[in-house]
């Protein structure tokens, strides 16, 4: 490897490290935790209202699954905003 290739590899590693650090900061951020709590709560309220007349354990067990799934899907937008403010 020549000097230019080594420099390119170092730049790639530095860029990757920045992405990894940003991912780690997002995973541990208070913003992410609060959003998951709020979105899960909203899903639970809506879902509980819909199945109010049913007492099936199978339907009730879907609440955390739906809450988690919707929160992870919608967090992409929140993360993009969070990243812009982080830079």
Backbone bond lengths (Angstrom), bond angles and torsions (degrees), N, CA, C in turn:
res aa  C-N    CA-C-N  psi(-1)  N-CA   C-N-CA  omega(-1)  CA-C   N-CA-C  phi
1 X - - - 1.456 - - 1.527 109.52 -
2 X 1.299 113.29 135.42 1.461 115.85 176.33 1.527 110.41 -90.18
3 X 1.303 115.11 175.47 1.456 121.82 -174.75 1.535 112.28 -60.63
4 X 1.318 116.77 -37.82 1.473 121.11 -179.06 1.531 111.02 -66.64
5 X 1.317 117.19 -41.09 1.464 121.52 178.34 1.531 110.81 -64.79
6 X 1.305 116.60 -39.65 1.459 121.13 178.79 1.526 110.05 -64.62
7 X 1.314 116.80 -42.71 1.467 120.87 178.20 1.523 110.79 -62.77
8 X 1.329 117.15 -40.94 1.468 121.08 177.57 1.521 111.33 -62.79
9 X 1.317 116.71 -42.47 1.461 120.99 178.08 1.532 111.07 -63.05
10 X 1.306 116.14 -41.36 1.469 120.02 178.62 1.524 110.19 -63.57
11 X 1.320 118.07 -42.13 1.466 121.70 177.90 1.530 111.27 -61.99
12 X 1.326 115.84 -42.10 1.463 119.64 178.10 1.531 110.93 -62.25
13 X 1.317 116.58 -41.93 1.464 120.89 179.44 1.524 110.65 -64.92
14 X 1.323 117.33 -41.68 1.465 120.94 178.37 1.526 111.18 -63.49
15 X 1.325 117.84 -41.45 1.465 121.42 177.98 1.521 110.89 -64.22
16 X 1.317 116.47 -42.48 1.460 120.75 177.89 1.524 110.58 -62.68
17 X 1.320 116.78 -43.27 1.467 120.57 179.20 1.523 111.61 -60.81
18 X 1.329 117.54 -38.01 1.466 120.61 177.09 1.525 110.82 -62.60
19 X 1.341 116.51 -43.44 1.471 120.46 178.59 1.524 111.19 -63.72
20 X 1.317 116.44 -42.09 1.463 120.73 -179.83 1.528 110.41 -65.08
21 X 1.315 117.29 -41.89 1.464 121.02 178.55 1.524 111.18 -63.76
22 X 1.339 116.84 -39.81 1.460 120.67 178.04 1.527 110.84 -66.81
23 X 1.326 117.12 -40.98 1.471 120.80 176.72 1.524 111.02 -61.00
24 X 1.315 116.63 -43.88 1.461 120.84 -179.67 1.528 110.50 -65.26
25 X 1.321 116.72 -41.59 1.467 120.35 178.80 1.521 110.88 -62.96
26 X 1.340 117.17 -39.37 1.468 120.83 178.61 1.521 110.98 -65.98
27 X 1.322 117.10 -45.28 1.463 121.37 -177.57 1.523 112.43 -61.09
28 X 1.318 117.12 -30.17 1.461 120.69 -178.09 1.527 113.01 -102.94
29 X 1.327 116.92 4.22 1.467 119.58 -174.61 1.531 112.90 -74.04
30 X 1.295 114.82 148.08 1.454 121.82 176.58 1.527 110.37 -66.18
31 X 1.315 117.12 -34.61 1.466 121.77 178.56 1.520 110.76 -57.68
32 X 1.329 116.57 -47.06 1.466 121.21 -179.85 1.528 110.78 -62.83
33 X 1.318 117.18 -45.04 1.462 121.32 -178.47 1.519 111.70 -63.29
34 X 1.324 116.32 -42.87 1.464 120.29 179.48 1.524 110.82 -65.57
35 X 1.326 117.29 -42.77 1.471 120.78 179.16 1.526 111.61 -61.80
36 X 1.317 117.01 -42.02 1.463 120.18 178.37 1.527 110.10 -62.49
37 X 1.315 117.07 -43.22 1.468 120.52 178.83 1.524 111.58 -62.02
38 X 1.320 116.68 -48.30 1.465 120.97 -177.93 1.521 111.05 -63.84
39 X 1.324 116.94 -48.02 1.466 119.92 -178.88 1.523 111.80 -64.45
40 X 1.318 117.20 -39.58 1.459 119.98 178.03 1.524 110.49 -65.30
41 X 1.317 117.32 -41.45 1.466 121.21 178.12 1.534 110.94 -60.88
42 X 1.316 116.64 -45.45 1.470 120.52 179.33 1.524 110.49 -60.26
43 X 1.319 116.58 -44.50 1.467 120.45 178.81 1.521 110.76 -62.01
44 X 1.323 117.19 -42.79 1.463 120.70 -179.34 1.526 110.35 -62.93
45 X 1.329 117.54 -43.45 1.465 120.81 179.92 1.532 110.64 -62.77
46 X 1.311 116.54 -48.21 1.473 119.96 -179.77 1.520 110.73 -63.64
47 X 1.307 116.26 -47.36 1.459 120.68 -178.16 1.529 111.37 -63.82
48 X 1.330 117.05 -41.48 1.467 120.60 179.44 1.525 111.14 -64.19
49 X 1.318 115.67 -36.50 1.459 119.71 177.00 1.525 110.97 -65.15
50 X 1.313 116.42 -40.97 1.472 121.34 -178.51 1.523 111.23 -67.62
51 X 1.329 118.03 -41.88 1.474 120.01 -176.17 1.525 112.14 -99.34
52 X 1.303 116.98 20.58 1.464 122.74 -176.23 1.528 112.79 -51.80
53 X 1.296 117.89 -36.36 1.461 121.39 -175.43 1.531 112.62 -88.86
54 X 1.318 116.70 0.12 1.464 120.75 -178.84 1.516 109.43 -115.43
55 X 1.305 116.59 139.50 1.461 119.75 178.65 1.529 110.90 -118.27
56 X 1.304 116.09 33.34 1.461 120.89 -179.55 1.527 110.60 -76.03
57 X 1.321 116.39 129.37 1.457 121.17 177.57 1.519 110.77 -64.15
58 X 1.320 116.73 -30.48 1.470 121.06 -179.81 1.524 110.69 -67.06
59 X 1.325 116.70 -41.82 1.464 119.67 177.86 1.523 111.19 -71.25
60 X 1.313 116.81 -41.56 1.462 120.37 179.81 1.533 111.91 -63.52
61 X 1.301 115.94 -32.80 1.469 120.32 -178.96 1.518 113.04 -71.08
62 X 1.312 116.88 -16.32 1.457 120.11 178.61 1.524 112.66 -74.79
63 X 1.318 117.89 -18.58 1.466 121.48 -175.38 1.531 112.17 -55.10
64 X 1.331 120.72 -55.22 1.463 118.19 -178.37 1.528 113.12 -65.06
65 X 1.323 116.15 -33.60 1.465 119.85 -179.96 1.527 110.33 -65.24
66 X 1.316 116.91 -48.10 1.465 121.16 179.88 1.522 110.21 -65.23
67 X 1.320 117.37 -43.84 1.466 120.98 179.26 1.516 112.15 -59.62
68 X 1.315 116.16 -46.88 1.468 120.30 179.85 1.523 110.96 -63.83
69 X 1.330 116.29 -45.99 1.462 120.52 -177.72 1.525 111.01 -61.54
70 X 1.315 117.23 -48.52 1.464 120.04 -179.61 1.526 111.79 -65.25
71 X 1.315 117.07 -37.42 1.468 118.44 -179.43 1.525 110.91 -67.85
72 X 1.327 117.76 -39.45 1.463 119.06 179.62 1.520 111.48 -70.27
73 X 1.336 117.08 -33.89 1.461 119.46 178.51 1.525 111.88 -70.09
74 X 1.313 117.21 -38.19 1.460 120.33 -176.05 1.527 113.02 -86.50
75 X 1.310 117.64 -11.06 1.455 119.91 -178.21 1.526 113.10 -72.63
76 X 1.309 118.36 -14.62 1.466 120.89 179.15 1.527 110.34 -59.62
77 X 1.323 116.81 -44.07 1.460 120.94 178.67 1.528 110.61 -63.62
78 X 1.314 116.59 -45.31 1.467 121.03 179.47 1.527 109.78 -62.23
79 X 1.322 116.56 -40.85 1.469 119.77 -179.78 1.523 111.11 -64.16
80 X 1.319 117.52 -41.40 1.459 120.15 179.27 1.530 110.67 -59.61
81 X 1.320 116.84 -42.93 1.464 120.98 178.18 1.527 109.69 -65.28
82 X 1.323 116.59 -43.39 1.462 122.57 -179.22 1.526 110.14 -60.94
83 X 1.345 117.13 -43.46 1.463 120.93 -179.22 1.516 111.20 -64.53
84 X 1.335 117.19 -39.72 1.468 119.39 179.38 1.519 110.85 -63.58
85 X 1.325 117.38 -38.12 1.464 121.22 178.93 1.530 112.14 -74.39
86 X 1.327 116.32 -23.44 1.467 121.68 -177.51 1.529 110.95 -76.58
87 X 1.313 116.99 -28.72 1.477 120.84 -175.05 1.499 112.46 -79.31
